[in-house]
Amino acid sequence: MLCVAEQCFVNGECLETPHHSAALALSEQFTFEGSVLGEALEDPSFLAKLTVFINSGYWFFMD
């Protein structure tokens, strides 16, 4: 994930989300806790995108 100004890109595709701070947190960390994503975790569309990213192997759960 790459963030440039107010736009974030995942594998070359622009990530459209109103939760810029959550997207920025994803771009800055390899591992993170859910708390860094804040209110984005309550948005079904953000959760759907995050699920796709996890299923694609971009992020994963630690043992």
C-alpha positions, 0 to 999 in steps of 0.5 A: 500500500502506498499513500500519496497526499490524500490518495492511497493505492493497493497493488496499483489500484486507488483505494476509495475510502472516507477513512483516510486515517485507517488507510494511512495506518495500514500503509505504515505498519506491517502489523497492527491492532484493530484499535488503530483502524478506529471507526473504520471497523464499523463501516461495512464497505471498509471491512469488505475491502479489508477482507479482500486485502487479507484474503489476497495476502496483503495483510495477515493475522499474527499467530 
